[in-house]
Amino acid sequence: MSNRRLKGCSYSVRLTGRLRRPNTLLDLLKRVEDAHSETTVPKILLVGQDVRLLGTRAAVLRKTRAEVNYCLGSQAVGRVKSERPDLVVLCHSLLEGEVESIADDIRKCCKTTKVLMVLSEAGTEFPLQDGKFDAICLSRPDRLIACAKGLLGRPLQHCVQGIASNGEATLAP
């Protein structure tokens, strides 16, 4: 291995036998960006209508070690387009029609963004149809954290596991 300096740069690059010398500074920056993207923190965008509730939920979701931001429902699609979060959490404080509209718009603009719907209680009916949501969970902090971690790439627990024969969502214990 050898350390070599690129002309005009104030830092050195360690090259191995497998890597070729960068042809340009852009090649070097691309390598640095690729290495950085492997270690980036996931992003969560929390959407709802009650700012106090959003602040509390954001504090809970920070336990996933993700970068958590929140906004009102009217700002959701614009924020998703600009921030490109890994996960959007839709709060039960949103109206049903608004939730469906936001979920549809997210699916149209950012196909890789996961959508989690949070219900206030187990008896709440919310259809898991047309793939609007990747998961639905109850608002309990432990379940919210488990579902968010699952959608960010860890095993799902306490989330909707499927749909029962009567059309109701089945929750994990």
Secondary structure, 3 states (H helix, E strand, C coil): CEEEECCCCCCEEEECCCCCCCCCHHHHHHHHHHHHHCCCCCEEEEEECCHHHHHHHHHHHHHHCCEEEEEEHHHHHHHHHHHCCCEEEECCCCCHHHHHHHHHHHHHHCCCCEEEEEECCCCCCCCCCCCCCCEEEECCHHHHHHHHHHHCCCCCCCCEEEECCCCCEEECC
